[in-house]
Amino acid sequence: MSKYTAQMSNRGGCWRLYVVLMGVPVSQWPEHDFGPTPVVPTVAERSQALTGLGFVFTHGEWEWTEYDASPGDDASPVRLLATARVCSLDGGAS
């Protein structure tokens, strides 16, 4: 069973979920845009989006990391990045 990493981040008020495919151009990664929303999409909404992309959680937890929008600048806005392990619905490579 091939395992992948799903990531979700927010840019300009829009949450975007995507699945990282090593060796594949970023422009071809499966992605889902939740559109403008002031709140983080729920776990159920993320799961539904992943299913629509052909993936399923291997673990039900997301890990959150924060990072500076401008590295090295303590006054920089903080951005959030969520990651979770997923596998393709068919169990093979996507």
C-alpha positions as CSV (number, residue, x, y, z in Angstrom):
1,M,0.0,0.0,0.0
2,S,1.5,3.3,-1.1
3,K,1.4,6.0,1.6
4,Y,1.5,9.8,1.0
5,T,1.4,13.0,2.9
6,A,-1.6,15.3,2.6
7,Q,-1.0,18.9,3.6
8,M,-3.4,21.8,4.2
9,S,-2.5,25.5,4.3
10,N,-4.2,28.8,4.2
11,R,-3.3,31.6,1.7
12,G,-5.3,34.8,1.4
13,G,-8.2,33.4,3.5
14,C,-8.6,30.2,1.5
15,W,-7.7,26.8,2.9
16,R,-6.2,24.4,0.3
17,L,-5.7,20.7,0.8
18,Y,-3.2,18.8,-1.5
19,V,-1.5,15.4,-1.6
20,V,2.3,15.4,-2.1
21,L,3.4,13.0,-4.9
22,M,7.1,12.7,-5.0
23,G,8.6,12.8,-8.4
24,V,5.5,14.5,-9.8
25,P,5.4,18.3,-10.7
26,V,3.6,20.3,-8.0
27,S,1.2,21.5,-10.7
28,Q,-0.1,17.9,-11.0
29,W,-0.6,17.2,-7.3
30,P,-4.2,16.4,-6.4
31,E,-5.7,19.4,-4.6
32,H,-9.0,20.7,-3.1
33,D,-9.7,24.4,-2.5
34,F,-12.2,25.0,0.3
35,G,-12.7,28.5,-0.8
36,P,-12.8,31.6,1.4
37,T,-13.6,30.7,4.9
38,P,-12.7,32.2,8.3
39,V,-12.5,28.8,10.0
40,V,-10.4,25.7,9.5
41,P,-12.2,23.0,7.6
42,T,-13.4,20.2,10.0
43,V,-11.8,16.8,10.0
44,A,-15.0,15.5,8.3
45,E,-14.7,18.1,5.5
46,R,-11.0,17.3,5.0
47,S,-11.8,13.6,4.9
48,Q,-14.6,14.2,2.3
49,A,-12.2,16.3,0.2
50,L,-9.5,13.6,0.4
51,T,-12.0,10.9,-0.7
52,G,-12.9,13.1,-3.7
53,L,-9.2,13.2,-4.6
54,G,-9.0,9.4,-4.3
55,F,-7.3,9.1,-1.0
56,V,-8.2,8.1,2.6
57,F,-6.6,8.8,6.0
58,T,-4.3,6.1,7.4
59,H,-4.5,7.9,10.7
60,G,-7.3,10.2,11.9
61,E,-5.1,12.9,13.3
62,W,-3.6,16.0,11.7
63,E,-0.3,17.4,12.9
64,W,-0.1,21.2,12.9
65,T,3.1,23.2,12.4
66,E,3.5,27.0,12.5
67,Y,6.1,28.9,10.5
68,D,6.9,32.5,9.8
69,A,5.7,34.0,6.5
70,S,9.1,35.8,6.4
71,P,11.7,33.5,7.9
72,G,14.0,35.2,10.4
73,D,11.5,38.1,11.0
74,D,10.0,37.8,14.5
75,A,7.3,40.3,13.5
76,S,6.3,38.2,10.5
77,P,2.7,36.8,10.4
78,V,2.5,33.1,11.4
79,R,1.2,30.6,8.9
80,L,-0.2,27.2,9.7
81,L,0.5,23.9,7.9
82,A,-1.4,20.7,8.7
83,T,-0.1,17.3,7.6
84,A,-1.6,13.8,7.7
85,R,-0.7,10.4,6.3
86,V,-3.0,9.1,3.6
87,C,-3.1,6.3,1.1
88,S,-4.9,6.0,-2.2
89,L,-8.4,4.5,-2.1
90,D,-7.4,1.7,-4.5
91,G,-4.4,0.9,-2.2
92,G,-1.9,1.4,-5.0
93,A,-0.1,4.4,-6.5
94,S,-2.2,7.3,-7.7
